[in-house]
Amino acid sequence: MRKSFLLFAAMVMGIFVTACSGSDDDSGDIKNEEKVIHKAKFTVKIEGEVESSDFISFVFASADIKENTLWKINGVEQTNEMGVSLGDNEFSGGTTTYVVENAVPLQAISVGVQVLNFGAPLKVSYKAEIEGEVLQDVSALELIAEEDFTKQYSYSPE
């Protein structure tokens, strides 16, 4: 038993020693300016009456080791948010269109879209623009009762 523990401890120490070795030079910064998304813009819109039985979810996520505020919604920075979401409540009031943009350059972006309609018809629009190029453009997709629109998108610099 003691021999196994010592072997395990040696392996763990080896991992820590090799993981911590290397220079402290910041020239190899993870955020290489050539390999980030500088400008991402997502426009989402729900048309129709959102009922309490409907489920709406737009989730935008990324990560940055130096910044905590990564997103803007309709021009307003979302302080200390590495991911933002828009759900049923955001679309049941007066605002039905949202523009989500990155506040800082990002290495990758993941977007999840799910609209489950259980009531009156809804129209779903989703547009993704990365570096000024339209990559997805779902325009006024009509969902009747018991239809859904579920997609997962990933974006990274080329």
Phi and psi in radians as a Rosetta constraint file:
Dihedral C 1 N 2 CA 2 C 2 CIRCULARHARMONIC -1.113 0.35
Dihedral N 2 CA 2 C 2 N 3 CIRCULARHARMONIC -0.636 0.35
Dihedral C 2 N 3 CA 3 C 3 CIRCULARHARMONIC -1.132 0.35
Dihedral N 3 CA 3 C 3 N 4 CIRCULARHARMONIC -0.738 0.35
Dihedral C 3 N 4 CA 4 C 4 CIRCULARHARMONIC -1.101 0.35
Dihedral N 4 CA 4 C 4 N 5 CIRCULARHARMONIC -0.744 0.35
Dihedral C 4 N 5 CA 5 C 5 CIRCULARHARMONIC -1.100 0.35
Dihedral N 5 CA 5 C 5 N 6 CIRCULARHARMONIC -0.755 0.35
Dihedral C 5 N 6 CA 6 C 6 CIRCULARHARMONIC -1.120 0.35
Dihedral N 6 CA 6 C 6 N 7 CIRCULARHARMONIC -0.680 0.35
Dihedral C 6 N 7 CA 7 C 7 CIRCULARHARMONIC -1.116 0.35
Dihedral N 7 CA 7 C 7 N 8 CIRCULARHARMONIC -0.776 0.35
Dihedral C 7 N 8 CA 8 C 8 CIRCULARHARMONIC -1.085 0.35
Dihedral N 8 CA 8 C 8 N 9 CIRCULARHARMONIC -0.783 0.35
Dihedral C 8 N 9 CA 9 C 9 CIRCULARHARMONIC -1.088 0.35
Dihedral N 9 CA 9 C 9 N 10 CIRCULARHARMONIC -0.683 0.35
Dihedral C 9 N 10 CA 10 C 10 CIRCULARHARMONIC -1.136 0.35
Dihedral N 10 CA 10 C 10 N 11 CIRCULARHARMONIC -0.706 0.35
Dihedral C 10 N 11 CA 11 C 11 CIRCULARHARMONIC -1.122 0.35
Dihedral N 11 CA 11 C 11 N 12 CIRCULARHARMONIC -0.766 0.35
Dihedral C 11 N 12 CA 12 C 12 CIRCULARHARMONIC -1.093 0.35
Dihedral N 12 CA 12 C 12 N 13 CIRCULARHARMONIC -0.770 0.35
Dihedral C 12 N 13 CA 13 C 13 CIRCULARHARMONIC -1.087 0.35
Dihedral N 13 CA 13 C 13 N 14 CIRCULARHARMONIC -0.683 0.35
Dihedral C 13 N 14 CA 14 C 14 CIRCULARHARMONIC -1.081 0.35
Dihedral N 14 CA 14 C 14 N 15 CIRCULARHARMONIC -0.706 0.35
Dihedral C 14 N 15 CA 15 C 15 CIRCULARHARMONIC -1.111 0.35
Dihedral N 15 CA 15 C 15 N 16 CIRCULARHARMONIC -0.818 0.35
Dihedral C 15 N 16 CA 16 C 16 CIRCULARHARMONIC -1.110 0.35
Dihedral N 16 CA 16 C 16 N 17 CIRCULARHARMONIC -0.715 0.35
Dihedral C 16 N 17 CA 17 C 17 CIRCULARHARMONIC -1.134 0.35
Dihedral N 17 CA 17 C 17 N 18 CIRCULARHARMONIC -0.794 0.35
Dihedral C 17 N 18 CA 18 C 18 CIRCULARHARMONIC -1.289 0.35
Dihedral N 18 CA 18 C 18 N 19 CIRCULARHARMONIC -0.548 0.35
Dihedral C 18 N 19 CA 19 C 19 CIRCULARHARMONIC -1.253 0.35
Dihedral N 19 CA 19 C 19 N 20 CIRCULARHARMONIC -0.504 0.35
Dihedral C 19 N 20 CA 20 C 20 CIRCULARHARMONIC -1.667 0.35
Dihedral N 20 CA 20 C 20 N 21 CIRCULARHARMONIC -0.099 0.35
Dihedral C 20 N 21 CA 21 C 21 CIRCULARHARMONIC -1.375 0.35
Dihedral N 21 CA 21 C 21 N 22 CIRCULARHARMONIC 2.883 0.35
Dihedral C 21 N 22 CA 22 C 22 CIRCULARHARMONIC 2.045 0.35
Dihedral N 22 CA 22 C 22 N 23 CIRCULARHARMONIC 3.055 0.35
Dihedral C 22 N 23 CA 23 C 23 CIRCULARHARMONIC -1.511 0.35
Dihedral N 23 CA 23 C 23 N 24 CIRCULARHARMONIC 2.829 0.35
Dihedral C 23 N 24 CA 24 C 24 CIRCULARHARMONIC -1.666 0.35
Dihedral N 24 CA 24 C 24 N 25 CIRCULARHARMONIC 0.287 0.35
Dihedral C 24 N 25 CA 25 C 25 CIRCULARHARMONIC -1.176 0.35
Dihedral N 25 CA 25 C 25 N 26 CIRCULARHARMONIC 2.220 0.35
Dihedral C 25 N 26 CA 26 C 26 CIRCULARHARMONIC -1.487 0.35
Dihedral N 26 CA 26 C 26 N 27 CIRCULARHARMONIC 0.067 0.35
Dihedral C 26 N 27 CA 27 C 27 CIRCULARHARMONIC -1.167 0.35
Dihedral N 27 CA 27 C 27 N 28 CIRCULARHARMONIC -0.351 0.35
Dihedral C 27 N 28 CA 28 C 28 CIRCULARHARMONIC -1.654 0.35
Dihedral N 28 CA 28 C 28 N 29 CIRCULARHARMONIC 0.554 0.35
Dihedral C 28 N 29 CA 29 C 29 CIRCULARHARMONIC -0.847 0.35
Dihedral N 29 CA 29 C 29 N 30 CIRCULARHARMONIC 2.380 0.35
Dihedral C 29 N 30 CA 30 C 30 CIRCULARHARMONIC -1.008 0.35
Dihedral N 30 CA 30 C 30 N 31 CIRCULARHARMONIC -0.626 0.35
Dihedral C 30 N 31 CA 31 C 31 CIRCULARHARMONIC -1.540 0.35
Dihedral N 31 CA 31 C 31 N 32 CIRCULARHARMONIC 1.294 0.35
Dihedral C 31 N 32 CA 32 C 32 CIRCULARHARMONIC -1.207 0.35
Dihedral N 32 CA 32 C 32 N 33 CIRCULARHARMONIC 2.105 0.35
Dihedral C 32 N 33 CA 33 C 33 CIRCULARHARMONIC -0.967 0.35
Dihedral N 33 CA 33 C 33 N 34 CIRCULARHARMONIC -0.445 0.35
Dihedral C 33 N 34 CA 34 C 34 CIRCULARHARMONIC -1.389 0.35
Dihedral N 34 CA 34 C 34 N 35 CIRCULARHARMONIC -0.235 0.35
Dihedral C 34 N 35 CA 35 C 35 CIRCULARHARMONIC -2.128 0.35
Dihedral N 35 CA 35 C 35 N 36 CIRCULARHARMONIC 0.797 0.35
Dihedral C 35 N 36 CA 36 C 36 CIRCULARHARMONIC -2.347 0.35
Dihedral N 36 CA 36 C 36 N 37 CIRCULARHARMONIC 2.833 0.35
Dihedral C 36 N 37 CA 37 C 37 CIRCULARHARMONIC -1.613 0.35
Dihedral N 37 CA 37 C 37 N 38 CIRCULARHARMONIC 1.983 0.35
Dihedral C 37 N 38 CA 38 C 38 CIRCULARHARMONIC -1.420 0.35
Dihedral N 38 CA 38 C 38 N 39 CIRCULARHARMONIC -0.679 0.35
Dihedral C 38 N 39 CA 39 C 39 CIRCULARHARMONIC -2.365 0.35
Dihedral N 39 CA 39 C 39 N 40 CIRCULARHARMONIC 1.977 0.35
Dihedral C 39 N 40 CA 40 C 40 CIRCULARHARMONIC -2.205 0.35
Dihedral N 40 CA 40 C 40 N 41 CIRCULARHARMONIC 2.338 0.35
Dihedral C 40 N 41 CA 41 C 41 CIRCULARHARMONIC -2.409 0.35
Dihedral N 41 CA 41 C 41 N 42 CIRCULARHARMONIC 2.207 0.35
Dihedral C 41 N 42 CA 42 C 42 CIRCULARHARMONIC -2.134 0.35
Dihedral N 42 CA 42 C 42 N 43 CIRCULARHARMONIC 2.226 0.35
Dihedral C 42 N 43 CA 43 C 43 CIRCULARHARMONIC -2.004 0.35
Dihedral N 43 CA 43 C 43 N 44 CIRCULARHARMONIC 2.148 0.35
Dihedral C 43 N 44 CA 44 C 44 CIRCULARHARMONIC -2.158 0.35
Dihedral N 44 CA 44 C 44 N 45 CIRCULARHARMONIC 2.515 0.35
Dihedral C 44 N 45 CA 45 C 45 CIRCULARHARMONIC -2.605 0.35
Dihedral N 45 CA 45 C 45 N 46 CIRCULARHARMONIC 2.413 0.35
Dihedral C 45 N 46 CA 46 C 46 CIRCULARHARMONIC -2.119 0.35
Dihedral N 46 CA 46 C 46 N 47 CIRCULARHARMONIC 2.194 0.35
Dihedral C 46 N 47 CA 47 C 47 CIRCULARHARMONIC -1.976 0.35
Dihedral N 47 CA 47 C 47 N 48 CIRCULARHARMONIC 2.415 0.35
Dihedral C 47 N 48 CA 48 C 48 CIRCULARHARMONIC 2.014 0.35
Dihedral N 48 CA 48 C 48 N 49 CIRCULARHARMONIC 3.003 0.35
Dihedral C 48 N 49 CA 49 C 49 CIRCULARHARMONIC -1.457 0.35
Dihedral N 49 CA 49 C 49 N 50 CIRCULARHARMONIC 2.023 0.35
Dihedral C 49 N 50 CA 50 C 50 CIRCULARHARMONIC -1.416 0.35
Dihedral N 50 CA 50 C 50 N 51 CIRCULARHARMONIC 2.096 0.35
Dihedral C 50 N 51 CA 51 C 51 CIRCULARHARMONIC -1.709 0.35
Dihedral N 51 CA 51 C 51 N 52 CIRCULARHARMONIC 2.849 0.35
Dihedral C 51 N 52 CA 52 C 52 CIRCULARHARMONIC -1.099 0.35
Dihedral N 52 CA 52 C 52 N 53 CIRCULARHARMONIC -0.418 0.35
Dihedral C 52 N 53 CA 53 C 53 CIRCULARHARMONIC -1.452 0.35
Dihedral N 53 CA 53 C 53 N 54 CIRCULARHARMONIC -0.234 0.35
Dihedral C 53 N 54 CA 54 C 54 CIRCULARHARMONIC -1.323 0.35
Dihedral N 54 CA 54 C 54 N 55 CIRCULARHARMONIC 2.702 0.35
Dihedral C 54 N 55 CA 55 C 55 CIRCULARHARMONIC -2.196 0.35
Dihedral N 55 CA 55 C 55 N 56 CIRCULARHARMONIC 2.160 0.35
Dihedral C 55 N 56 CA 56 C 56 CIRCULARHARMONIC -2.238 0.35
Dihedral N 56 CA 56 C 56 N 57 CIRCULARHARMONIC 2.291 0.35
Dihedral C 56 N 57 CA 57 C 57 CIRCULARHARMONIC -2.625 0.35
Dihedral N 57 CA 57 C 57 N 58 CIRCULARHARMONIC 2.089 0.35
Dihedral C 57 N 58 CA 58 C 58 CIRCULARHARMONIC -2.093 0.35
Dihedral N 58 CA 58 C 58 N 59 CIRCULARHARMONIC 2.082 0.35
Dihedral C 58 N 59 CA 59 C 59 CIRCULARHARMONIC -2.147 0.35
Dihedral N 59 CA 59 C 59 N 60 CIRCULARHARMONIC 2.259 0.35
Dihedral C 59 N 60 CA 60 C 60 CIRCULARHARMONIC -2.093 0.35
Dihedral N 60 CA 60 C 60 N 61 CIRCULARHARMONIC 2.156 0.35
Dihedral C 60 N 61 CA 61 C 61 CIRCULARHARMONIC -2.393 0.35
Dihedral N 61 CA 61 C 61 N 62 CIRCULARHARMONIC 2.601 0.35
Dihedral C 61 N 62 CA 62 C 62 CIRCULARHARMONIC -2.827 0.35
Dihedral N 62 CA 62 C 62 N 63 CIRCULARHARMONIC -3.069 0.35
Dihedral C 62 N 63 CA 63 C 63 CIRCULARHARMONIC -2.599 0.35
Dihedral N 63 CA 63 C 63 N 64 CIRCULARHARMONIC 2.623 0.35
Dihedral C 63 N 64 CA 64 C 64 CIRCULARHARMONIC -2.572 0.35
Dihedral N 64 CA 64 C 64 N 65 CIRCULARHARMONIC 2.335 0.35
Dihedral C 64 N 65 CA 65 C 65 CIRCULARHARMONIC -1.367 0.35
Dihedral N 65 CA 65 C 65 N 66 CIRCULARHARMONIC -0.245 0.35
Dihedral C 65 N 66 CA 66 C 66 CIRCULARHARMONIC -1.967 0.35
Dihedral N 66 CA 66 C 66 N 67 CIRCULARHARMONIC -0.406 0.35
Dihedral C 66 N 67 CA 67 C 67 CIRCULARHARMONIC -2.024 0.35
Dihedral N 67 CA 67 C 67 N 68 CIRCULARHARMONIC 2.549 0.35
Dihedral C 67 N 68 CA 68 C 68 CIRCULARHARMONIC -1.876 0.35
Dihedral N 68 CA 68 C 68 N 69 CIRCULARHARMONIC -0.383 0.35
Dihedral C 68 N 69 CA 69 C 69 CIRCULARHARMONIC -1.780 0.35
Dihedral N 69 CA 69 C 69 N 70 CIRCULARHARMONIC 1.832 0.35
Dihedral C 69 N 70 CA 70 C 70 CIRCULARHARMONIC -1.901 0.35
Dihedral N 70 CA 70 C 70 N 71 CIRCULARHARMONIC -0.288 0.35
Dihedral C 70 N 71 CA 71 C 71 CIRCULARHARMONIC -2.261 0.35
Dihedral N 71 CA 71 C 71 N 72 CIRCULARHARMONIC 2.691 0.35
Dihedral C 71 N 72 CA 72 C 72 CIRCULARHARMONIC -2.213 0.35
Dihedral N 72 CA 72 C 72 N 73 CIRCULARHARMONIC 2.426 0.35
Dihedral C 72 N 73 CA 73 C 73 CIRCULARHARMONIC -2.086 0.35
Dihedral N 73 CA 73 C 73 N 74 CIRCULARHARMONIC 2.132 0.35
Dihedral C 73 N 74 CA 74 C 74 CIRCULARHARMONIC 0.854 0.35
Dihedral N 74 CA 74 C 74 N 75 CIRCULARHARMONIC 0.725 0.35
Dihedral C 74 N 75 CA 75 C 75 CIRCULARHARMONIC 1.479 0.35
Dihedral N 75 CA 75 C 75 N 76 CIRCULARHARMONIC -0.098 0.35
Dihedral C 75 N 76 CA 76 C 76 CIRCULARHARMONIC -1.778 0.35
Dihedral N 76 CA 76 C 76 N 77 CIRCULARHARMONIC 2.120 0.35
Dihedral C 76 N 77 CA 77 C 77 CIRCULARHARMONIC -1.093 0.35
Dihedral N 77 CA 77 C 77 N 78 CIRCULARHARMONIC 2.411 0.35
Dihedral C 77 N 78 CA 78 C 78 CIRCULARHARMONIC -1.723 0.35
Dihedral N 78 CA 78 C 78 N 79 CIRCULARHARMONIC 1.575 0.35
Dihedral C 78 N 79 CA 79 C 79 CIRCULARHARMONIC -1.019 0.35
Dihedral N 79 CA 79 C 79 N 80 CIRCULARHARMONIC 2.314 0.35
Dihedral C 79 N 80 CA 80 C 80 CIRCULARHARMONIC 1.002 0.35
Dihedral N 80 CA 80 C 80 N 81 CIRCULARHARMONIC 0.608 0.35
Dihedral C 80 N 81 CA 81 C 81 CIRCULARHARMONIC -2.055 0.35
Dihedral N 81 CA 81 C 81 N 82 CIRCULARHARMONIC 2.043 0.35
Dihedral C 81 N 82 CA 82 C 82 CIRCULARHARMONIC -1.569 0.35
Dihedral N 82 CA 82 C 82 N 83 CIRCULARHARMONIC -0.258 0.35
Dihedral C 82 N 83 CA 83 C 83 CIRCULARHARMONIC -2.510 0.35
Dihedral N 83 CA 83 C 83 N 84 CIRCULARHARMONIC 2.564 0.35
Dihedral C 83 N 84 CA 84 C 84 CIRCULARHARMONIC -2.290 0.35
Dihedral N 84 CA 84 C 84 N 85 CIRCULARHARMONIC 2.673 0.35
Dihedral C 84 N 85 CA 85 C 85 CIRCULARHARMONIC -2.427 0.35
Dihedral N 85 CA 85 C 85 N 86 CIRCULARHARMONIC 2.640 0.35
Dihedral C 85 N 86 CA 86 C 86 CIRCULARHARMONIC -2.167 0.35
Dihedral N 86 CA 86 C 86 N 87 CIRCULARHARMONIC 2.246 0.35
Dihedral C 86 N 87 CA 87 C 87 CIRCULARHARMONIC -2.252 0.35
Dihedral N 87 CA 87 C 87 N 88 CIRCULARHARMONIC -2.878 0.35
Dihedral C 87 N 88 CA 88 C 88 CIRCULARHARMONIC -0.840 0.35
Dihedral N 88 CA 88 C 88 N 89 CIRCULARHARMONIC -0.840 0.35
Dihedral C 88 N 89 CA 89 C 89 CIRCULARHARMONIC -1.074 0.35
Dihedral N 89 CA 89 C 89 N 90 CIRCULARHARMONIC -0.624 0.35
Dihedral C 89 N 90 CA 90 C 90 CIRCULARHARMONIC -1.188 0.35
Dihedral N 90 CA 90 C 90 N 91 CIRCULARHARMONIC -0.446 0.35
Dihedral C 90 N 91 CA 91 C 91 CIRCULARHARMONIC -1.790 0.35
Dihedral N 91 CA 91 C 91 N 92 CIRCULARHARMONIC -0.025 0.35
Dihedral C 91 N 92 CA 92 C 92 CIRCULARHARMONIC -1.637 0.35
Dihedral N 92 CA 92 C 92 N 93 CIRCULARHARMONIC -0.134 0.35
Dihedral C 92 N 93 CA 93 C 93 CIRCULARHARMONIC -1.675 0.35
Dihedral N 93 CA 93 C 93 N 94 CIRCULARHARMONIC -2.525 0.35
Dihedral C 93 N 94 CA 94 C 94 CIRCULARHARMONIC -1.400 0.35
Dihedral N 94 CA 94 C 94 N 95 CIRCULARHARMONIC -0.505 0.35
Dihedral C 94 N 95 CA 95 C 95 CIRCULARHARMONIC -1.502 0.35
Dihedral N 95 CA 95 C 95 N 96 CIRCULARHARMONIC 2.204 0.35
Dihedral C 95 N 96 CA 96 C 96 CIRCULARHARMONIC -2.104 0.35
Dihedral N 96 CA 96 C 96 N 97 CIRCULARHARMONIC -0.121 0.35
Dihedral C 96 N 97 CA 97 C 97 CIRCULARHARMONIC -2.155 0.35
Dihedral N 97 CA 97 C 97 N 98 CIRCULARHARMONIC 2.306 0.35
Dihedral C 97 N 98 CA 98 C 98 CIRCULARHARMONIC -2.256 0.35
Dihedral N 98 CA 98 C 98 N 99 CIRCULARHARMONIC 2.509 0.35
Dihedral C 98 N 99 CA 99 C 99 CIRCULARHARMONIC -2.032 0.35
Dihedral N 99 CA 99 C 99 N 100 CIRCULARHARMONIC 2.100 0.35
Dihedral C 99 N 100 CA 100 C 100 CIRCULARHARMONIC -1.933 0.35
Dihedral N 100 CA 100 C 100 N 101 CIRCULARHARMONIC 2.242 0.35
Dihedral C 100 N 101 CA 101 C 101 CIRCULARHARMONIC -2.334 0.35
Dihedral N 101 CA 101 C 101 N 102 CIRCULARHARMONIC 2.738 0.35
Dihedral C 101 N 102 CA 102 C 102 CIRCULARHARMONIC -1.392 0.35
Dihedral N 102 CA 102 C 102 N 103 CIRCULARHARMONIC 2.474 0.35
Dihedral C 102 N 103 CA 103 C 103 CIRCULARHARMONIC -1.619 0.35
Dihedral N 103 CA 103 C 103 N 104 CIRCULARHARMONIC -0.350 0.35
Dihedral C 103 N 104 CA 104 C 104 CIRCULARHARMONIC -2.443 0.35
Dihedral N 104 CA 104 C 104 N 105 CIRCULARHARMONIC 2.797 0.35
Dihedral C 104 N 105 CA 105 C 105 CIRCULARHARMONIC -1.057 0.35
Dihedral N 105 CA 105 C 105 N 106 CIRCULARHARMONIC 2.463 0.35
Dihedral C 105 N 106 CA 106 C 106 CIRCULARHARMONIC -2.225 0.35
Dihedral N 106 CA 106 C 106 N 107 CIRCULARHARMONIC 2.580 0.35
Dihedral C 106 N 107 CA 107 C 107 CIRCULARHARMONIC -1.370 0.35
Dihedral N 107 CA 107 C 107 N 108 CIRCULARHARMONIC -0.540 0.35
Dihedral C 107 N 108 CA 108 C 108 CIRCULARHARMONIC -2.827 0.35
Dihedral N 108 CA 108 C 108 N 109 CIRCULARHARMONIC 2.700 0.35
Dihedral C 108 N 109 CA 109 C 109 CIRCULARHARMONIC -2.352 0.35
Dihedral N 109 CA 109 C 109 N 110 CIRCULARHARMONIC 2.403 0.35
Dihedral C 109 N 110 CA 110 C 110 CIRCULARHARMONIC -2.098 0.35
Dihedral N 110 CA 110 C 110 N 111 CIRCULARHARMONIC 2.319 0.35
Dihedral C 110 N 111 CA 111 C 111 CIRCULARHARMONIC -2.232 0.35
Dihedral N 111 CA 111 C 111 N 112 CIRCULARHARMONIC 2.252 0.35
Dihedral C 111 N 112 CA 112 C 112 CIRCULARHARMONIC -1.991 0.35
Dihedral N 112 CA 112 C 112 N 113 CIRCULARHARMONIC 2.307 0.35
Dihedral C 112 N 113 CA 113 C 113 CIRCULARHARMONIC -2.201 0.35
Dihedral N 113 CA 113 C 113 N 114 CIRCULARHARMONIC 2.232 0.35
Dihedral C 113 N 114 CA 114 C 114 CIRCULARHARMONIC -2.548 0.35
Dihedral N 114 CA 114 C 114 N 115 CIRCULARHARMONIC 2.116 0.35
Dihedral C 114 N 115 CA 115 C 115 CIRCULARHARMONIC -2.225 0.35
Dihedral N 115 CA 115 C 115 N 116 CIRCULARHARMONIC 2.026 0.35
Dihedral C 115 N 116 CA 116 C 116 CIRCULARHARMONIC -1.945 0.35
Dihedral N 116 CA 116 C 116 N 117 CIRCULARHARMONIC 2.043 0.35
Dihedral C 116 N 117 CA 117 C 117 CIRCULARHARMONIC -1.814 0.35
Dihedral N 117 CA 117 C 117 N 118 CIRCULARHARMONIC 2.169 0.35
Dihedral C 117 N 118 CA 118 C 118 CIRCULARHARMONIC -2.060 0.35
Dihedral N 118 CA 118 C 118 N 119 CIRCULARHARMONIC 0.061 0.35
Dihedral C 118 N 119 CA 119 C 119 CIRCULARHARMONIC -2.293 0.35
Dihedral N 119 CA 119 C 119 N 120 CIRCULARHARMONIC -2.320 0.35
Dihedral C 119 N 120 CA 120 C 120 CIRCULARHARMONIC -1.106 0.35
Dihedral N 120 CA 120 C 120 N 121 CIRCULARHARMONIC 2.693 0.35
Dihedral C 120 N 121 CA 121 C 121 CIRCULARHARMONIC -0.958 0.35
Dihedral N 121 CA 121 C 121 N 122 CIRCULARHARMONIC 2.483 0.35
Dihedral C 121 N 122 CA 122 C 122 CIRCULARHARMONIC -2.187 0.35
Dihedral N 122 CA 122 C 122 N 123 CIRCULARHARMONIC 2.596 0.35
Dihedral C 122 N 123 CA 123 C 123 CIRCULARHARMONIC -1.988 0.35
Dihedral N 123 CA 123 C 123 N 124 CIRCULARHARMONIC 2.269 0.35
Dihedral C 123 N 124 CA 124 C 124 CIRCULARHARMONIC -1.952 0.35
Dihedral N 124 CA 124 C 124 N 125 CIRCULARHARMONIC 2.307 0.35
Dihedral C 124 N 125 CA 125 C 125 CIRCULARHARMONIC -2.224 0.35
Dihedral N 125 CA 125 C 125 N 126 CIRCULARHARMONIC 2.394 0.35
Dihedral C 125 N 126 CA 126 C 126 CIRCULARHARMONIC -2.493 0.35
Dihedral N 126 CA 126 C 126 N 127 CIRCULARHARMONIC 2.166 0.35
Dihedral C 126 N 127 CA 127 C 127 CIRCULARHARMONIC -2.279 0.35
Dihedral N 127 CA 127 C 127 N 128 CIRCULARHARMONIC 2.240 0.35
Dihedral C 127 N 128 CA 128 C 128 CIRCULARHARMONIC -2.049 0.35
Dihedral N 128 CA 128 C 128 N 129 CIRCULARHARMONIC 2.161 0.35
Dihedral C 128 N 129 CA 129 C 129 CIRCULARHARMONIC -2.111 0.35
Dihedral N 129 CA 129 C 129 N 130 CIRCULARHARMONIC 2.124 0.35
Dihedral C 129 N 130 CA 130 C 130 CIRCULARHARMONIC -2.072 0.35
Dihedral N 130 CA 130 C 130 N 131 CIRCULARHARMONIC 2.149 0.35
Dihedral C 130 N 131 CA 131 C 131 CIRCULARHARMONIC 0.922 0.35
Dihedral N 131 CA 131 C 131 N 132 CIRCULARHARMONIC 0.632 0.35
Dihedral C 131 N 132 CA 132 C 132 CIRCULARHARMONIC 1.480 0.35
Dihedral N 132 CA 132 C 132 N 133 CIRCULARHARMONIC -0.084 0.35
Dihedral C 132 N 133 CA 133 C 133 CIRCULARHARMONIC -1.776 0.35
Dihedral N 133 CA 133 C 133 N 134 CIRCULARHARMONIC 2.270 0.35
Dihedral C 133 N 134 CA 134 C 134 CIRCULARHARMONIC -1.337 0.35
Dihedral N 134 CA 134 C 134 N 135 CIRCULARHARMONIC 2.059 0.35
Dihedral C 134 N 135 CA 135 C 135 CIRCULARHARMONIC -1.761 0.35
Dihedral N 135 CA 135 C 135 N 136 CIRCULARHARMONIC -0.562 0.35
Dihedral C 135 N 136 CA 136 C 136 CIRCULARHARMONIC -2.376 0.35
Dihedral N 136 CA 136 C 136 N 137 CIRCULARHARMONIC 2.462 0.35
Dihedral C 136 N 137 CA 137 C 137 CIRCULARHARMONIC -2.596 0.35
Dihedral N 137 CA 137 C 137 N 138 CIRCULARHARMONIC 1.571 0.35
Dihedral C 137 N 138 CA 138 C 138 CIRCULARHARMONIC -1.695 0.35
Dihedral N 138 CA 138 C 138 N 139 CIRCULARHARMONIC 1.997 0.35
Dihedral C 138 N 139 CA 139 C 139 CIRCULARHARMONIC -2.034 0.35
Dihedral N 139 CA 139 C 139 N 140 CIRCULARHARMONIC 2.045 0.35
Dihedral C 139 N 140 CA 140 C 140 CIRCULARHARMONIC 0.882 0.35
Dihedral N 140 CA 140 C 140 N 141 CIRCULARHARMONIC 0.817 0.35
Dihedral C 140 N 141 CA 141 C 141 CIRCULARHARMONIC -1.199 0.35
Dihedral N 141 CA 141 C 141 N 142 CIRCULARHARMONIC 2.084 0.35
Dihedral C 141 N 142 CA 142 C 142 CIRCULARHARMONIC -1.535 0.35
Dihedral N 142 CA 142 C 142 N 143 CIRCULARHARMONIC 2.244 0.35
Dihedral C 142 N 143 CA 143 C 143 CIRCULARHARMONIC -1.991 0.35
Dihedral N 143 CA 143 C 143 N 144 CIRCULARHARMONIC 2.106 0.35
Dihedral C 143 N 144 CA 144 C 144 CIRCULARHARMONIC -1.586 0.35
Dihedral N 144 CA 144 C 144 N 145 CIRCULARHARMONIC 3.100 0.35
Dihedral C 144 N 145 CA 145 C 145 CIRCULARHARMONIC -0.905 0.35
Dihedral N 145 CA 145 C 145 N 146 CIRCULARHARMONIC 2.350 0.35
Dihedral C 145 N 146 CA 146 C 146 CIRCULARHARMONIC 1.198 0.35
Dihedral N 146 CA 146 C 146 N 147 CIRCULARHARMONIC 0.410 0.35
Dihedral C 146 N 147 CA 147 C 147 CIRCULARHARMONIC -1.886 0.35
Dihedral N 147 CA 147 C 147 N 148 CIRCULARHARMONIC 2.757 0.35
Dihedral C 147 N 148 CA 148 C 148 CIRCULARHARMONIC -2.425 0.35
Dihedral N 148 CA 148 C 148 N 149 CIRCULARHARMONIC 2.798 0.35
Dihedral C 148 N 149 CA 149 C 149 CIRCULARHARMONIC -2.259 0.35
Dihedral N 149 CA 149 C 149 N 150 CIRCULARHARMONIC 1.972 0.35
Dihedral C 149 N 150 CA 150 C 150 CIRCULARHARMONIC -2.296 0.35
Dihedral N 150 CA 150 C 150 N 151 CIRCULARHARMONIC 2.125 0.35
Dihedral C 150 N 151 CA 151 C 151 CIRCULARHARMONIC -2.518 0.35
Dihedral N 151 CA 151 C 151 N 152 CIRCULARHARMONIC 2.643 0.35
Dihedral C 151 N 152 CA 152 C 152 CIRCULARHARMONIC -2.193 0.35
Dihedral N 152 CA 152 C 152 N 153 CIRCULARHARMONIC 2.200 0.35
Dihedral C 152 N 153 CA 153 C 153 CIRCULARHARMONIC -2.107 0.35
Dihedral N 153 CA 153 C 153 N 154 CIRCULARHARMONIC 2.515 0.35
Dihedral C 153 N 154 CA 154 C 154 CIRCULARHARMONIC -2.250 0.35
Dihedral N 154 CA 154 C 154 N 155 CIRCULARHARMONIC 2.402 0.35
Dihedral C 154 N 155 CA 155 C 155 CIRCULARHARMONIC -2.270 0.35
Dihedral N 155 CA 155 C 155 N 156 CIRCULARHARMONIC 2.360 0.35
Dihedral C 155 N 156 CA 156 C 156 CIRCULARHARMONIC -2.543 0.35
Dihedral N 156 CA 156 C 156 N 157 CIRCULARHARMONIC 2.768 0.35
Dihedral C 156 N 157 CA 157 C 157 CIRCULARHARMONIC -1.150 0.35
Dihedral N 157 CA 157 C 157 N 158 CIRCULARHARMONIC 2.648 0.35
